[in-house]
């Protein structure tokens, strides 16, 4: 397993989203998954910007580090193929765009170059042969890049303001020319994904990485049009969305992932009120986003004081767009080593929120990493056959 983000952010692989720490053996607890809940609505089809999904389950991105020189090989093809028929949509592990400051590992796949695109074409063809749908997550680490790391050791750490999450100096402040190059790099990656045959593209705007670092006031202290107010801090994300939309056309699914929390700070917030959240979401919607992927540590927690609606629920209400909810679904182990809370394995709360319209799609991470057939076993009532998540599974690519 490789570490995919800088230690300053406190995020390590195998994911950029669903962290993995196991303190229990949940195999004996799988019988509590259903807990009386009717899960049949999750197995109904859904249309995402014209793309038909067989069910409501989405495999969340989980950085694996099994692509030497950034090229996905036969084992990566098989990894995604095995899950394709059991999920409505697969969002791949994060893939680096071609901006030289984007990455920190030569084992994380890239979305550029003939060899990598040929590898991804095999992945896409294998998933489609199983009847599945797949999109890549495209990614720039920003402040999370490790200095001197591959694939471009001489590239600087690119940040909004030359500071890290702690407030200490880190990297270089992105110039306006740098920003233009980053926007163009995201657009090229999205165009490449469409050419390969992916069913859409997800932009990683969460967890303290570059787009999120511009959104977050702690790491964005710029005084130009890309900093200051919430609307100005959202400008880069919106311009990336607009450039991607221009590159892929009007009907191609473009998903934007965001989070309040950061790897370095579980309590970090981009928005303290629904009005502030609306200020972030509106320019992204206007720029052409098709859907939002809302990353939380606990999908059921209220987003704002005095309200019972979740962050996914507020996102759907404010944006009017489809929403993927993510956050410890189907697992009962702590989210990260620093996280002392333990989620419930029961899907009863999930179905209650789904039934009241808070989200459209359900993100799964650790559950489907350990068992590619998790959703099918759930549907068939074969709970005793589920291979429950264990930290040892991180070292596998199965």
N, C-alpha and C positions, 0 to 999 in steps of 0.2 A: 504494500500500500504506500502510496506516495503522498507527501504533504503538498497541498495545492494552493495554499495561501500563506502569506507571511505570518510569522509568529506574533507580530504586533497586533494582528487581528484576532488571534486565537482560534483560527479555523484551520483544520487539517483534513486530509482526504479520509474516506473515499467519497466525497461529495462536495458540491458547493452549496448544498441545500439540506439534505437529510443526514444529519450527523449521527454517528454510531458509537454507542457505548452500551454495554450489556452488563447488568448486575444481577439478573435473574435468569432462570430457565423457563421461558413462557410456554413451552410446549404443552404442559398440562393445563394451561389456562385458555387454550383456544376455544373451549366450549363456551366461554363468556363472550366471544365475539358477537354473536347474534343477540343474546340477552333479550329475546323477544321482539327484536326489531324486524320489520319487513324491509328487506334490502332489494326487493324486486325492482323498484324504480331505478336503481343504479345500473341495471342491466337493460335499460331502454336505450335506443339509439339517440344520437345528438348530432346536429349539423353545425359545424364551425366554419363560417365563411365559405359555405358550399362544399366543405369536406365532410363526408359522412363518417361518423365514428360509431362503432358497433355497440359501445357501452359508455358509461360515464367515468371510467377509471383511466387515469393518466399516470404513466410512469414518470416520476420526477427525475431531473438530472442528478446524477451521482458520479462525481469525478473518480475514475478508476485508475488511471495511470498505466494502462496496459497497451499503449500505442507507441512503441519505440520510434523515435524520430518524428513523432506526430502523425504516424500513419496507422490507421485502423487495419488490423489484419484479420485472418480467418477466425481467430478466437473471438474477436469483437463482433464479427458478423454473426457467429453462432450465439453469442450472449444476447444480442437483440432479437434474433430470430426466435429463440426459445420463448420469449415473452410476448411476441407480436399477436398471437391469436387469442390471448387472454386479456388484452387491454384495448380500450378504445383508441388510445394515443400513447406513443412513446415520445418523450422529450429526451434527447440524448444527453450524455455527459457534456459539460461545457467544452466548447471548441474555441480555440484562439483565433481571433481575426488576424489579418496580416500586418497590423501595426507592430513594430518591433518591441514596443514596451508592453505588449498585451499579456505575455506569458511568463511562467516561472519554471517550466519543466519541459524536457524534450520527450516525455512519455505521455503527455496530454495531447489528444488529437487536435489538428488544426483544420481550418476550413479554407485552405488555399494550397496550390501546388498540385501537379499532375498526380503524384503518387497518392497523396491524401484523398484527393477527390475520387480517384479510382477505387480506393478502399471504401470510401463512403458510398459509392455507387453500388458496391456489392452488398453493403448493409441495407440500403434502401430496397434493392431488388429482393433480398431475402425476406425482409419484413412484408413487403407487398405480396410476395408469393404466399405468405401465411394469412393474407387478408387484413393485415394491420396497417396502421397509419403512423408516420414518424416525422418529427421535425428536429432539427438541431438547435441546441442553445448556443448562441454566439456571444463571445465573452472577452472583456478586457479587464485584467486584474487591477490596474491602477495602483493605488497605494499598497495593495497586497503583494505586489511583485517583490521577489527577493533580489537584492542587489547582486549583480554578477551571475544570475542564474541563466540557464539555457531557456529557450533556443537562441537568444541573442544576448550574450553576456555583457556586451558594452552598452546596451540600451539603458536609458535612465528609467527610474521609477517615476511614472507620470501621475501627478496629483492635481487637484483643483488649486491648491494654495501652498504647496510645498510643506505641508504639515501632515502628520498622521493622526490617528484617532485619539492619541494621548495628548495632542497639542504640541508635541515636540517636532522639530524640523524633520522632514522626511521627503526624499525625492525632489523633484523640480516642479515648479508651477507650470502647468500647460499654457503655452502661448496661444494666441488666436490662430496662428498657423498650425500649431499642434492640434488644436480642436478641429480645424477643418480636415486635417489628415485622418483623425480618429473617426470622424463622421463618414468620410469616404471609405474608410476601411470596413466599417460595419456594413455599409451599403454593398461593397464588393462581396463580402461574405454571404450576405443574404441572396444576392444575385447568383452566386455560385451554388448555394443550397438549392435554389429553384432549378438551375440547370441540371444538377445531379438527379433531381426527381423527388426531393423531399416534399412533404405535404404542407409545409409551412415553415416558419422560423420563430424562435423565441429569443428575445433580447434580454440579457441578464442585467437587470437594474436593481439588484438586491445585495444585502449582506456586506456592504461596505466596499464593494468593487467599484470600478471607475464611475459608471453612471450614477450609482447610489451615492458615491462620495461627493458628487456634485449636488445631489439633492440634500445632503445632510449638512446642517449649519456648522457642525463641529469641524468638519474637514473642508468645507467651502467657506472661505472668508474673503472671497474676491469682492472687488468693488466695481467691476466692469459689468456688462449686461448678463454675464453668466453667474453672478453672485449677488448677495444682498437679500432681496425679498424671496419668499417661497416661489413665486412665479418665475423669478429670474434664475433661481437654482434649478428649476425644472426645464429650463430652456435647452440644455444640451440633450437631455433625454428626448424632448420633443423634436429637436432637429435631427437626431439619429433616426427616430421613427419616420419622419418625413422623407429623409434620404432613402431609407430602406423601402418605404412605400413606393417612391419613384422608381426604385430599382426593380421591384418585383411586380408592379402593376396593381390595379385597384382591388382585385378580388382575392389575392393570395393571403392566407392567414398570417398575421403578424401579432405575436403574443408578447406582452411586456410583463416581466416578472419584477416584483418589488417586495420590500419588507420594511417593517419598522426596525426590527432588531438587527444588530451587527454581530459578527463573530467575536468582536472585542467588547461588546456591551449588549447584553440581552435586553436591557431596559431602554435602549436608545429609541428615539421617536423622530420621525419626519414630520408628523402632524399630531397636534394635541386635541384637535377638534374636527368634527366632520367638515366644517368650512375650510379648514386648512388642507384637509385631504382632497377636497374638491378642487382646490387651487393647484394641487399637484396633478390630479388626474385629467382635468379639463384640457390642458394643452396636449397631452398624450393622445386623448381621444380625437381632438381636432386634427392632429397630425396624421391619424390614420391607423391607430391600433385597432386590432380585431377583438382582442380579449385580454384579460389580466390574469396572471398567475400570482396569487397572493400567498407569500411564504410567511408562516407564523410558526412559533414553537409549539403552540397549543391551539388547534383550529377552533375550539369552542369558546375561547375566552372573549369577553366583550372588548371592543376596540377602544372605547372611550368611557370615562367616568360618567356614571349616571345613565348609561345606555346598556341594553342587553344585546345589541347587534354586534356581530363579529366584524373583523376587518374585511373578510370576504363579503359579508353582507352589505357593509357600507360601500364597498367598491362597486358591487353590482347595482345598488340603489343609485349611487351618484353618477356612475358612468353609463348605465343602461346597456352594458356589454356583458357577454358571457364571462364567467369567472371560474377559475380553478382554485379550490381551497386545499391548502397543504399545511400539515403540522401534526406529526405523531399519530397518524391514522393507522390503526391495525397493529400497533406495537405497544408494549408496556414497559419499555426500558427508558432510562433517562435520555434526553436529547443530546446532551454533551456531558463530558466528564465534570464540567463545572456546574452542571445543572442538577440540583438535588431533588427536584420534583419528579414524580412518576405518573405518567398518563394512564388512563383507564383503557383497557383493551376493548371494552364494549363499544359497539357501533350505534347504540341507542341514541346518543346525543347527535351523532352525525346525521342520522336519518331525520331527527327532529328538525335540525337546521335545514337540511335539504328540503324537507316537506314544506317549510315556511318560505322557501325561495331564496335562501341566502347565497347559494352558489349553484352552478350547473354541473361541474365536473369535480372529481375527487382525486387529489394527488397522492400517490403512494411511492415511498422510497424504500426504507429498510425492509418492509414486508415483502416486496417483489424482488429485492436483491437476493434474499434468502430462498424464496420459493417463486420461481417464474409462473407457477400455476395457481398462485394464491387466490386470485379472483375466481377462477373456475372451481376450485375446491370449496370456496365460500358459497358459491351459487349452488353447488351440488350437495351442500351439507356435509362434506367430507372434512370436517374440522380436525379430526384426529390425524389426518394425513398431511396437514399443513406443516411444512418445515419452518418453524418459527425462527425469527432473527436471532443470530448469535454473532458476537464480534469476530469470531474466527472466520466467518464467511466473507469478511472484507478482503481476505487474501486470495479469494477465489474469483475466477471469471467464468461462471457457469450459467 
